[in-house]
Amino acid sequence: MIEVTNYKHIFKPFKIGNISVKNRIEMAPVGPLLAVGGLASRELIEWGRALARGGVSIVTLGDSSIKLPPGMQSSNALNLGTDRAINPLSMYAEAIQRYGARASIQLNYHTENSPTDMPLEEIKEIIEDFAAAAYRCLCAGMDMIMIHGAHGQLISRFVSPRINHRTDAYGGTPGNRARLAIEILEAIRNKVGDRLAIEYRISADEFVPGGLKVEEQLEFAGMIQDKVDLIHVSAGHLFTTDTLPRMIQPAYLPRGINVDFAAMFKQELKTPVAAVGSLNLEMAEEIIAGNKADMVAMGRTLIADPDCINKARQGKEKEIRPCVRCNTCIDRTHNQRLPIRCAVNPLCGREAEFMNLPGADAGKKVVIIGGGPAGMEAARRAAGRGHEVVLFEKNACLGGTLTSAAAAPFKTDMKRYLDWAIRSTMNAPHLIVRTSTEATPERVRAENPDKLIIAAGSEPVVPDIPGIDRENVFWAGDVAAGLRSVGGRVVVAGAGLAGSETALLLAQQGKIVTLIDMLTLEEVDADYPYISVVALRTMLRELGVELKTEVEFERITGEGIVIIDKKRKSIEIPCDTLVLALGLELCAEVVEKFSGLAPEVSIIGDCNNQSGNLYSAVSEGFFAAMDI
C-alpha cells in the first residue's frame, strides 16, 4: 500500500518498555461495558478488533477491576479477579495483535473506602490483587497494562493529602502517601518482570480545593518513573462534578486544554509521556512535532471513526468522520451503565451484530425523502451496499435542522461533522441527490422504489397563546443560524439543549438572557449527557443567564412575556425578543401522504420521534439502510 500522509511525526515507531509500537497514537482507556459476567465477550472482541484494524498502535480497554469488592455483582466491565478471565481475554488480545497493534488494559480497584480508615490487611490484599490481575493479563497474552492512578480513584486518594489522613507508613509525607502506588508497581514487576509494559495514568491537577496540584503530581511522578514505562497525563476528579468537563471536555470547551500538563511532565521526567483530552489527529501531529509528549491518547476520535488512522496515513483526511464531542458514549457507559454507542458511528458497540451481514440484494431502488442527518446516513449506507438511491431534499443544501444546530461558534465539532456528512453524501457512488426538489407522491411513484425511507424532519412547537404571532417571536434555529436579529433583552423558552445553547450564544454576544421552562431543571437535564450539561449550566451561570423553571406561558405583550409560576402567580418578564425552543412536533400529514408508495417503507429521524438528537437520527438512518 502506498502511503501518502502529511502526518510525518505521529507515524514514527516508538519504544515503550520492551515493546515497540508502530505509531504514536493509542486508544485512551475506554470501558465499553460489553463484557458478559465480567468476561470478554464476542461483542467486546469485535469492538477491539475494529479499533486495531483501523491502524491505532495501542488499544486500551478501560477501567477493568482487579477484583470485585464484597457485595458488588459481576457487571459488563471486565473482572480480572478470577482465572476465568484469562481464556476469553486471550481471544481479545489475539484480535488486537492480528493487526499489528498492542493490547493494553487499565487496572483499577473500585471502592468508596477512605484511605484513612483502610486496615493494613486490606492494603496488602489490594497490592497482591493488582499483581495477580497483571499476571492474568500476561497469561492472556496482553502486551501492556495501565494502572489507574488518576481522577480520584483509590491510588490517587492515597496520594492526596486532602483525603489521606493516615499517620502510619501510608500517610503523612509525600513519600508515605506514594507508598501504595510504589508497592503496587513493585509487586507487579516482581510478578511479570519486563514482559508487560506498564503505563500509569495520573491527574496532573485534580481541580478541587485542597486536591492534588501539578507541583505535587510532578514530585509523585518522579518517585514512580523508574517503575513505569509510560505516564499518561490527564486531569480532573471523577467524583467532583465541576471538574468533569475538564476531564472529558464537551463541545463547549476547547480541545486539548490539558496538553500543557503533558508538556510539563515531558520536560521534567525521563519516562515517556502520553497526552490526552479531546485530541484529534491534527493536534496529535502538532503535539509530537512540538515535543510536548511522546504518545497521544484519544478515545472519542477513534470511537467516531476507528479507521481514522489508516485514512490519515493514506492521505484521505477528508474521509475521516469527525467526533462531535456530544458525550453520548461517555454518558451511556458512565451514567446509564449501558453498552457503548456513538452518535455519529452507528456501528460502535454493534460490530459483532454486523460482522457477518449478508450482502445486499443488488439492484434494489431506494428513495429517501429528506436530507437531514437521518436521511443522509440512510442514503450513504444504502448506496454503500450497492443499492440505487435517490435522495429528495426540498432545500438548496443538505443538512436539515443540523445546519442551525451547527451554526454557533462553539459548535465547530458539529459543523465539521455536518460538512463531512454533506460531502460524503454528495460524493457517494450509486447515489443521486436532488436538492431544491420537494418530494411529491408523483415524483416518488416515478422512481418506482422497492423501499421508501421517509426522513422529512419535523416542525418547531409553537404554543397557542396570545401574542405568539408578534414580529419579535422567533424560532431558536433561525436565531442560531443568524437569520433573525434579536434585541438586547431576550427570553428563551425551553431550557433543553437547543434552548440552552441558544441562550449561551446570545449571552456570549452580550445579551441579557432569561431562560424559562415548565419542567424542573432535573427533569430537563435528564435527557442529555451529564458532563455536557454540567459544562453548559456552568457557562450559563457564569455569563449571568437567569433561569426560571416550573413556569408556564400566559401571554406575550408589547413589553415582554407573562408567565405563571408554580404558585400560580403571574410574573411579567420584560424583553425585546422571545426565542422559542420548545421541541419538535411530528408532521403526520407528510408521513401519511407517502406511506403507501413502496413495498417497504421506513419512517426515521425527527418525523418518527421527538427526540431531535443526532444519535437517534443517525442510528435510525443506519438501521433503515442495513435492513434492506
C-alpha positions as CSV (number, residue, x, y, z in Angstrom):
1,M,0.0,0.0,0.0
2,I,1.3,3.4,-1.0
3,E,1.3,5.8,2.0
4,V,0.6,9.5,1.3
5,T,0.5,11.5,4.5
6,N,1.0,14.9,6.0
7,Y,1.4,13.3,9.4
8,K,5.2,12.8,9.5
9,H,5.6,12.6,13.2
10,I,2.7,10.5,14.5
11,F,3.6,7.6,12.2
12,K,7.1,7.2,13.7
13,P,7.5,4.0,15.7
14,F,8.3,4.2,19.4
15,K,9.6,2.0,22.2
16,I,7.6,1.6,25.4
17,G,9.5,-0.5,27.9
18,N,10.4,-3.7,26.0
19,I,7.7,-3.3,23.3
20,S,7.7,-1.3,20.1
21,V,4.6,0.4,18.8
22,K,4.1,1.2,15.2
23,N,2.9,4.8,15.6
24,R,2.3,7.4,18.3
25,I,-1.5,7.1,18.6
26,E,-3.0,5.0,21.4
27,M,-6.6,4.3,22.2
28,A,-7.3,6.0,25.5
29,P,-8.8,3.8,28.2
30,V,-12.5,3.3,27.5
31,G,-14.7,0.9,29.2
32,P,-17.4,-0.1,26.6
33,L,-19.4,-2.2,29.0
34,L,-19.5,-5.1,26.5
35,A,-18.2,-7.8,28.8
36,V,-20.6,-10.5,29.9
37,G,-20.4,-11.7,33.5
38,G,-17.2,-9.8,33.9
39,L,-15.6,-11.8,31.0
40,A,-14.6,-10.7,27.5
41,S,-17.4,-11.4,25.1
42,R,-17.7,-11.6,21.3
43,E,-19.1,-8.0,21.3
44,L,-16.0,-6.8,23.2
45,I,-13.6,-8.7,21.0
46,E,-15.1,-7.3,17.8
47,W,-15.2,-3.7,19.3
48,G,-11.4,-4.0,20.0
49,R,-10.8,-5.6,16.6
50,A,-12.4,-2.6,14.7
51,L,-10.1,-0.2,16.5
52,A,-6.9,-2.3,15.9
53,R,-7.8,-2.9,12.2
54,G,-8.2,0.9,11.9
55,G,-4.5,1.4,12.4
56,V,-4.0,2.6,16.1
57,S,-0.9,1.4,17.8
58,I,-2.3,0.5,21.2
59,V,-5.9,-0.4,22.1
60,T,-6.5,0.2,25.8
61,L,-9.5,-1.4,27.5
62,G,-10.5,0.9,30.3
63,D,-11.4,0.6,33.9
64,S,-11.1,-3.2,34.5
65,S,-11.5,-4.4,38.1
66,I,-8.6,-6.3,39.7
67,K,-11.4,-8.0,41.7
68,L,-15.0,-7.3,42.6
69,P,-15.3,-5.8,46.1
70,P,-17.6,-7.6,48.5
71,G,-21.2,-7.1,47.6
72,M,-20.6,-5.9,44.1
73,Q,-22.2,-8.1,41.4
74,S,-20.3,-9.0,38.3
75,S,-21.1,-6.4,35.6
76,N,-20.4,-5.6,32.0
77,A,-17.0,-4.3,32.8
78,L,-14.1,-6.7,32.8
79,N,-13.3,-8.5,36.1
80,L,-9.7,-9.7,36.4
81,G,-10.1,-11.1,39.9
82,T,-10.5,-14.7,38.6
83,D,-8.6,-17.1,36.4
84,R,-11.7,-17.5,34.4
85,A,-10.9,-14.1,32.8
86,I,-7.7,-15.4,31.1
87,N,-9.2,-17.6,28.3
88,P,-11.7,-15.0,26.8
89,L,-9.2,-12.2,27.3
90,S,-6.6,-14.2,25.3
91,M,-9.1,-14.1,22.3
92,Y,-9.4,-10.4,22.8
93,A,-5.6,-9.9,22.7
94,E,-5.3,-12.1,19.6
95,A,-7.9,-9.9,17.8
96,I,-5.9,-6.8,18.6
97,Q,-2.5,-8.1,17.8
98,R,-3.5,-9.6,14.5
99,Y,-3.4,-6.1,13.0
100,G,0.0,-5.1,14.5
101,A,-1.5,-3.2,17.4
102,R,-0.7,-3.7,21.1
103,A,-3.3,-4.9,23.5
104,S,-3.4,-2.9,26.8
105,I,-5.8,-2.9,29.7
106,Q,-6.4,-0.5,32.6
107,L,-6.4,-1.9,36.1
108,N,-8.4,-0.4,38.9
109,Y,-9.9,-1.2,42.3
110,H,-13.3,0.2,42.8
111,T,-14.1,1.1,46.4
112,E,-15.5,4.0,48.2
113,N,-13.5,3.3,51.3
114,S,-11.4,6.1,52.7
115,P,-7.6,5.6,52.7
116,T,-7.6,6.8,56.3
117,D,-9.8,4.0,57.6
118,M,-8.4,1.2,55.5
119,P,-6.9,-1.7,57.5
120,L,-3.3,-2.7,56.7
121,E,-4.6,-6.2,55.9
122,E,-6.8,-4.7,53.1
123,I,-3.9,-2.6,51.8
124,K,-1.7,-5.7,51.5
125,E,-4.5,-7.6,49.8
126,I,-5.1,-4.8,47.3
127,I,-1.4,-4.9,46.4
128,E,-1.5,-8.6,45.9
129,D,-4.7,-8.4,43.8
130,F,-3.1,-5.8,41.5
131,A,-0.1,-8.1,40.9
132,A,-2.4,-11.2,40.4
133,A,-4.5,-9.3,37.9
134,A,-1.4,-8.2,36.0
135,Y,-0.2,-11.8,35.9
136,R,-3.6,-12.9,34.4
137,C,-3.2,-10.3,31.7
138,L,0.3,-11.7,31.0
139,C,-1.1,-15.2,30.8
140,A,-3.8,-14.0,28.4
141,G,-1.1,-12.6,26.1
142,M,-1.7,-8.9,26.7
143,D,1.2,-6.5,25.9
144,M,0.6,-3.7,28.4
145,I,-1.3,-2.7,31.5
146,M,-2.2,0.7,32.7
147,I,-2.5,1.4,36.4
148,H,-5.4,3.9,37.1
149,G,-3.9,6.5,39.5
150,A,-6.0,9.4,38.3
151,H,-9.4,11.1,38.7
152,G,-9.8,10.5,42.4
153,Q,-9.6,6.7,42.2
154,L,-8.2,4.7,45.1
155,I,-4.5,5.1,44.4
156,S,-4.8,8.8,43.9
157,R,-6.8,9.1,47.1
158,F,-3.8,7.7,49.0
159,V,-1.5,10.2,47.3
160,S,-3.9,13.1,48.2
161,P,-3.2,15.0,51.5
162,R,-6.8,16.2,51.4
163,I,-8.1,12.7,51.7
164,N,-5.4,10.6,53.2
165,H,-5.0,11.4,56.9
166,R,-3.2,8.2,57.9
167,T,-0.4,8.5,60.4
168,D,1.4,5.3,59.6
169,A,3.7,4.3,56.7
170,Y,1.0,5.0,54.2
171,G,0.2,8.6,55.2
172,G,1.8,11.9,56.2
173,T,4.8,12.7,54.0
174,P,4.7,12.7,50.2
175,G,6.8,9.6,50.2
176,N,4.5,7.7,52.5
177,R,1.4,8.8,50.6
178,A,3.0,7.4,47.4
179,R,3.9,4.1,49.1
180,L,0.7,2.3,47.9
181,A,1.4,3.2,44.3
182,I,5.1,2.2,44.6
183,E,4.3,-1.1,46.3
184,I,1.7,-2.0,43.7
185,L,4.1,-1.2,40.9
186,E,6.9,-3.2,42.5
187,A,4.6,-6.2,43.2
188,I,3.6,-6.2,39.5
189,R,7.2,-6.1,38.4
190,N,8.1,-8.9,40.6
191,K,5.2,-10.9,39.1
192,V,5.5,-10.1,35.4
193,G,9.1,-8.7,35.1
194,D,9.5,-6.7,31.9
195,R,7.2,-8.9,29.8
196,L,4.4,-6.4,30.2
197,A,4.9,-2.7,29.6
198,I,3.4,-0.6,32.4
199,E,1.6,2.7,31.9
200,Y,0.4,4.9,34.8
201,R,-2.5,7.3,34.5
202,I,-2.3,10.4,36.6
203,S,-4.3,13.6,37.0
204,A,-1.9,16.5,36.7
205,D,-4.3,18.7,38.6
206,E,-7.5,17.5,40.3
207,F,-9.1,21.0,40.2
208,V,-10.7,20.6,43.6
209,P,-10.0,22.7,46.7
210,G,-7.1,21.1,48.6
211,G,-6.7,18.5,45.9
212,L,-3.6,17.4,44.1
213,K,-1.9,20.1,42.1
214,V,0.6,19.8,39.3
215,E,3.7,20.5,41.5
216,E,2.7,17.6,43.9
217,Q,2.0,15.3,41.0
218,L,5.3,16.1,39.3
219,E,7.0,15.2,42.6
220,F,5.0,12.0,42.8
221,A,5.7,11.1,39.2
222,G,9.4,11.4,39.9
223,M,9.1,8.8,42.6
224,I,7.5,6.2,40.3
225,Q,9.0,7.0,36.9
226,D,11.7,4.3,37.1
227,K,8.9,1.8,37.8
228,V,6.7,2.5,34.8
229,D,7.3,2.7,31.1
230,L,4.8,5.5,30.1
231,I,3.0,8.2,32.1
232,H,-0.5,9.1,30.8
233,V,-1.2,12.7,31.9
234,S,-4.9,13.5,32.4
235,A,-6.6,16.0,34.7
236,G,-9.7,16.3,36.9
237,H,-11.6,14.4,39.5
238,L,-14.3,11.9,38.6
239,F,-16.2,12.3,41.9
240,T,-16.3,16.1,41.8
241,T,-19.0,17.3,39.4
242,D,-17.5,20.6,38.5
243,T,-14.2,19.1,37.3
244,L,-15.8,16.5,34.9
245,P,-15.8,18.8,31.9
246,R,-12.1,19.5,32.4
247,M,-11.5,15.7,32.5
248,I,-13.7,14.8,29.5
249,Q,-14.2,18.0,27.5
250,P,-17.6,18.5,25.8
251,A,-18.1,20.6,22.7
252,Y,-18.4,23.8,24.6
253,L,-14.8,23.7,25.8
254,P,-11.7,24.0,23.6
255,R,-9.9,20.8,22.6
256,G,-6.5,20.0,24.1
257,I,-6.8,22.1,27.2
258,N,-4.7,19.5,29.2
259,V,-1.8,19.2,26.7
260,D,0.3,21.8,28.5
261,F,0.3,19.5,31.6
262,A,1.7,16.7,29.5
263,A,4.4,19.0,28.2
264,M,5.4,19.9,31.8
265,F,5.7,16.2,32.7
266,K,7.6,15.6,29.5
267,Q,10.1,18.3,30.4
268,E,10.6,17.2,34.0
269,L,10.7,13.4,33.6
270,K,12.9,10.9,31.8
271,T,10.0,8.5,31.4
272,P,7.9,8.9,28.2
273,V,4.7,10.8,28.5
274,A,1.3,10.5,26.8
275,A,-1.1,13.5,26.3
276,V,-4.9,13.1,26.3
277,G,-8.0,15.2,26.2
278,S,-10.3,15.9,23.2
279,L,-7.4,15.4,20.7
280,N,-7.7,14.8,17.0
281,L,-5.0,13.8,14.5
282,E,-4.1,17.3,13.5
283,M,-3.4,18.2,17.1
284,A,-1.6,14.9,17.7
285,E,0.8,15.8,14.9
286,E,1.5,19.2,16.4
287,I,2.0,17.7,19.9
288,I,4.5,15.1,18.8
289,A,6.3,17.5,16.4
290,G,6.5,20.1,19.2
291,N,7.9,17.5,21.6
292,K,5.1,18.1,24.1
293,A,4.5,14.4,24.5
294,D,5.8,11.1,23.2
295,M,2.4,9.5,22.6
296,V,-1.1,10.9,22.1
297,A,-4.1,9.0,23.5
298,M,-7.5,9.6,22.1
299,G,-10.8,7.9,22.8
300,R,-13.8,9.7,21.2
301,T,-11.9,10.5,18.0
302,L,-11.3,6.8,17.5
303,I,-14.8,5.8,18.6
304,A,-16.3,8.1,16.0
305,D,-14.1,6.7,13.2
306,P,-12.0,3.6,14.1
307,D,-10.4,3.8,10.6
308,C,-9.2,7.4,11.0
309,I,-5.5,6.3,11.5
310,N,-5.4,4.4,8.2
311,K,-7.3,7.2,6.4
312,A,-4.8,9.8,7.6
313,R,-1.8,7.6,6.6
314,Q,-3.3,7.2,3.1
315,G,-3.9,10.9,2.7
316,K,-7.7,10.6,3.0
317,E,-8.2,13.1,5.8
318,K,-11.4,14.4,4.3
319,E,-13.0,10.9,4.7
320,I,-12.5,10.9,8.5
321,R,-15.8,11.0,10.3
322,P,-15.4,13.7,13.0
323,C,-16.4,13.3,16.6
324,V,-18.9,15.9,17.7
325,R,-18.0,15.6,21.4
326,C,-21.6,15.1,22.4
327,N,-20.5,12.6,25.1
328,T,-23.2,10.1,24.1
329,C,-20.5,7.4,24.5
330,I,-19.5,8.6,28.0
331,D,-23.0,9.1,29.3
332,R,-24.2,5.7,28.3
333,T,-21.3,3.8,29.9
334,H,-20.6,6.1,32.9
335,N,-24.1,7.2,33.9
336,Q,-26.6,4.9,32.4
337,R,-24.4,1.7,32.6
338,L,-25.4,0.8,29.1
339,P,-23.3,-0.6,26.2
340,I,-21.2,2.0,24.4
341,R,-22.8,3.7,21.4
342,C,-21.7,6.7,19.3
343,A,-23.9,9.5,17.9
344,V,-22.1,9.5,14.5
345,N,-20.8,5.9,14.3
346,P,-23.8,3.6,14.5
347,L,-21.5,0.5,14.3
348,C,-19.8,1.3,17.6
349,G,-20.6,-1.5,20.1
350,R,-22.6,-3.3,17.4
351,E,-19.6,-4.6,15.4
352,A,-20.4,-8.3,16.3
353,E,-24.0,-7.9,15.1
354,F,-23.0,-6.7,11.7
355,M,-19.7,-8.6,11.1
356,N,-21.4,-11.3,9.0
357,L,-24.2,-9.3,7.5
358,P,-25.3,-10.9,4.2
359,G,-24.7,-8.9,1.1
360,A,-27.5,-6.6,-0.1
361,D,-29.8,-7.8,-2.9
362,A,-28.3,-6.0,-5.8
363,G,-30.5,-3.7,-8.0
364,K,-33.0,-2.5,-5.4
365,K,-34.3,1.0,-5.8
366,V,-34.4,3.2,-2.7
367,V,-36.0,6.6,-2.4
368,I,-35.3,8.8,0.5
369,I,-37.3,11.9,1.4
370,G,-35.3,14.4,3.4
371,G,-31.6,15.3,3.5
372,G,-31.1,15.8,7.2
373,P,-28.7,13.6,9.3
374,A,-31.1,10.6,9.3
375,G,-31.7,10.8,5.5
376,M,-28.0,11.3,4.7
377,E,-27.0,8.4,6.9
378,A,-29.6,6.1,5.2
379,A,-28.6,7.3,1.8
380,R,-24.9,6.7,2.3
381,R,-25.3,3.3,3.9
382,A,-27.9,2.1,1.3
383,A,-25.7,3.3,-1.6
384,G,-22.6,1.7,0.0
385,R,-24.4,-1.6,0.0
386,G,-24.9,-1.4,-3.8
387,H,-28.5,-0.1,-4.0
388,E,-29.6,2.6,-6.4
389,V,-30.6,5.5,-4.2
390,V,-32.4,8.8,-5.0
391,L,-32.5,11.4,-2.2
392,F,-35.0,14.3,-2.4
393,E,-34.3,17.4,-0.4
394,K,-36.5,20.4,-0.8
395,N,-33.9,22.9,0.3
396,A,-30.9,24.0,-1.8
397,C,-28.5,22.3,0.6
398,L,-28.4,19.1,2.6
399,G,-28.3,19.2,6.4
400,G,-31.8,19.8,7.7
401,T,-32.0,21.1,11.2
402,L,-28.4,20.1,11.8
403,T,-27.5,23.3,9.8
404,S,-28.8,25.5,12.6
405,A,-27.6,23.2,15.3
406,A,-24.0,23.6,14.0
407,A,-24.1,27.4,13.5
408,A,-23.0,28.7,16.9
409,P,-19.2,29.5,17.1
410,F,-18.8,26.9,19.9
411,K,-20.4,24.2,17.7
412,T,-17.3,23.8,15.5
413,D,-17.3,20.0,16.1
414,M,-20.8,19.7,14.8
415,K,-20.0,21.9,11.8
416,R,-17.2,19.6,10.9
417,Y,-19.5,16.6,11.1
418,L,-22.1,18.4,9.0
419,D,-19.6,19.3,6.3
420,W,-18.3,15.7,6.3
421,A,-21.9,14.3,6.1
422,I,-22.8,16.5,3.2
423,R,-19.5,15.9,1.4
424,S,-19.7,12.1,1.9
425,T,-23.3,12.0,0.7
426,M,-22.8,14.1,-2.4
427,N,-19.8,12.0,-3.4
428,A,-21.2,8.6,-2.7
429,P,-21.4,6.2,-5.7
430,H,-24.9,4.8,-6.6
431,L,-26.5,7.9,-5.0
432,I,-28.4,10.7,-6.8
433,V,-29.1,13.8,-4.7
434,R,-31.8,16.1,-5.9
435,T,-31.6,19.3,-3.9
436,S,-34.1,22.1,-4.3
437,T,-36.6,19.4,-5.2
438,E,-39.6,18.7,-2.9
439,A,-40.7,15.1,-2.9
440,T,-44.2,14.6,-4.1
441,P,-46.2,11.4,-4.5
442,E,-45.9,11.8,-8.3
443,R,-42.1,12.1,-8.1
444,V,-41.8,9.2,-5.8
445,R,-44.0,6.9,-7.9
446,A,-42.0,7.9,-11.0
447,E,-38.9,6.3,-9.3
448,N,-40.8,3.0,-8.7
449,P,-38.9,2.4,-5.4
450,D,-38.6,-1.0,-3.7
451,K,-38.0,0.8,-0.5
452,L,-39.1,4.3,0.6
453,I,-37.4,6.0,3.6
454,I,-39.2,9.0,5.0
455,A,-36.9,11.3,6.8
456,A,-38.8,14.5,6.3
457,G,-38.0,16.1,9.6
458,S,-40.4,17.9,11.9
459,E,-41.7,21.3,12.8
460,P,-40.9,23.5,15.8
461,V,-43.6,23.5,18.5
462,V,-45.4,26.9,18.6
463,P,-47.7,27.3,21.6
464,D,-51.2,28.7,21.0
465,I,-51.1,31.7,23.4
466,P,-52.0,35.4,22.9
467,G,-49.3,37.4,21.1
468,I,-47.5,34.4,19.6
469,D,-47.7,35.9,16.2
470,R,-45.8,39.1,17.2
471,E,-42.8,40.1,15.0
472,N,-40.3,39.7,17.8
473,V,-41.0,36.0,18.3
474,F,-38.5,33.7,16.6
475,W,-37.6,30.0,16.4
476,A,-34.2,29.2,18.1
477,G,-32.9,27.5,15.0
478,D,-33.3,30.7,13.0
479,V,-31.6,32.7,15.7
480,A,-28.7,30.3,15.9
481,A,-28.2,30.4,12.2
482,G,-28.1,34.2,12.2
483,L,-31.4,34.5,10.2
484,R,-33.0,36.6,12.9
485,S,-31.7,39.6,14.8
486,V,-32.7,39.8,18.5
487,G,-32.8,42.7,20.9
488,G,-30.7,43.4,24.0
489,R,-33.1,41.6,26.4
490,V,-34.1,38.1,25.4
491,V,-36.3,35.4,26.8
492,V,-35.5,31.9,25.6
493,A,-38.5,29.5,26.1
494,G,-37.3,25.9,26.6
495,A,-34.3,25.0,28.7
496,G,-33.3,21.9,26.8
497,L,-30.1,21.6,24.9
498,A,-31.3,23.7,21.9
499,G,-32.7,26.5,24.1
500,S,-29.7,26.5,26.5
501,E,-27.2,26.6,23.6
502,T,-29.2,29.5,22.1
503,A,-29.1,31.2,25.5
504,L,-25.3,30.6,25.7
505,L,-24.8,32.0,22.2
506,L,-26.8,35.2,23.0
507,A,-25.2,35.7,26.4
508,Q,-21.8,35.5,24.7
509,Q,-23.0,38.2,22.4
510,G,-23.7,40.4,25.4
511,K,-27.4,40.0,25.5
512,I,-29.4,39.9,28.8
513,V,-30.9,36.5,28.7
514,T,-33.6,34.7,30.7
515,L,-34.2,31.0,30.2
516,I,-37.5,29.5,31.2
517,D,-39.1,26.0,31.2
518,M,-42.2,24.4,32.6
519,L,-40.2,21.4,34.0
520,T,-37.7,21.3,36.8
521,L,-34.1,21.6,35.8
522,E,-33.5,18.0,36.9
523,E,-36.3,16.8,34.5
524,V,-34.9,18.9,31.7
525,D,-31.4,17.7,32.1
526,A,-32.3,14.0,32.4
527,D,-32.4,13.6,28.7
528,Y,-28.9,14.9,27.9
529,P,-25.3,13.7,28.5
530,Y,-24.4,14.6,32.1
531,I,-20.9,16.1,31.5
532,S,-22.1,18.2,28.7
533,V,-25.0,19.5,30.8
534,V,-22.5,20.3,33.7
535,A,-20.4,22.4,31.4
536,L,-23.3,24.1,29.7
537,R,-25.0,25.1,33.0
538,T,-21.8,26.3,34.5
539,M,-21.1,28.6,31.5
540,L,-24.7,30.0,31.5
541,R,-24.4,30.7,35.2
542,E,-21.0,32.5,34.8
543,L,-22.5,34.6,32.0
544,G,-25.4,35.7,34.2
545,V,-28.2,33.9,32.4
546,E,-31.2,33.9,34.7
547,L,-33.0,30.5,34.9
548,K,-36.7,30.2,35.8
549,T,-38.2,26.7,35.9
550,E,-41.6,25.3,36.6
551,V,-43.3,28.1,34.8
552,E,-46.0,28.3,32.1
553,F,-46.7,30.8,29.3
554,E,-49.7,33.1,29.8
555,R,-49.3,35.7,27.1
556,I,-46.9,37.8,25.1
557,T,-47.2,41.6,25.4
558,G,-45.6,44.6,23.7
559,E,-43.2,44.9,26.7
560,G,-42.3,41.3,27.3
561,I,-43.9,38.0,28.3
562,V,-46.1,37.0,31.2
563,I,-45.6,33.6,32.9
564,I,-47.3,31.8,35.7
565,D,-45.1,30.2,38.3
566,K,-45.8,27.0,40.3
567,K,-47.7,29.0,42.9
568,R,-50.0,30.2,40.1
569,K,-48.7,33.8,40.4
570,S,-48.4,35.8,37.2
571,I,-44.9,37.4,36.5
572,E,-44.0,39.7,33.7
573,I,-40.5,39.5,32.3
574,P,-39.5,42.5,30.2
575,C,-37.8,41.5,26.9
576,D,-37.3,42.7,23.4
577,T,-37.3,39.2,21.8
578,L,-38.8,35.9,22.6
579,V,-37.0,32.8,21.3
580,L,-38.9,29.5,21.1
581,A,-37.1,26.2,21.8
582,L,-40.0,24.1,22.9
583,G,-39.2,21.0,21.0
584,L,-40.4,19.5,17.8
585,E,-43.7,18.0,16.6
586,L,-44.2,15.3,14.0
587,C,-45.5,16.0,10.6
588,A,-48.1,13.3,10.5
589,E,-49.7,14.5,7.2
590,V,-46.3,14.2,5.4
591,V,-45.9,10.6,6.6
592,E,-49.4,9.7,5.6
593,K,-49.0,11.2,2.1
594,F,-46.1,8.9,1.3
595,S,-46.7,5.8,3.4
596,G,-48.2,3.6,0.7
597,L,-45.9,4.3,-2.2
598,A,-43.4,1.4,-1.9
599,P,-43.5,-2.3,-0.8
600,E,-41.3,-1.3,2.1
601,V,-41.5,2.0,4.0
602,S,-39.4,3.2,6.9
603,I,-40.0,6.4,8.9
604,I,-36.9,7.7,10.6
605,G,-35.4,10.7,12.3
606,D,-37.5,13.6,13.7
607,C,-40.5,12.6,11.7
608,N,-40.5,9.3,13.6
609,N,-39.8,10.5,17.1
610,Q,-39.5,13.8,19.0
611,S,-36.0,13.2,20.4
612,G,-34.4,15.6,18.0
613,N,-30.9,14.3,18.6
614,L,-28.1,13.2,16.4
615,Y,-27.7,9.8,17.9
616,S,-31.3,8.8,17.2
617,A,-31.3,10.3,13.7
618,V,-28.0,8.5,12.6
619,S,-29.0,5.2,14.3
620,E,-32.4,5.1,12.6
621,G,-30.9,6.0,9.2
622,F,-28.3,3.3,9.6
623,F,-30.9,0.6,10.5
624,A,-33.3,1.6,7.8
625,A,-30.5,1.1,5.2
626,M,-29.0,-2.1,6.7
627,D,-32.4,-3.8,6.9
628,I,-33.0,-3.5,3.1
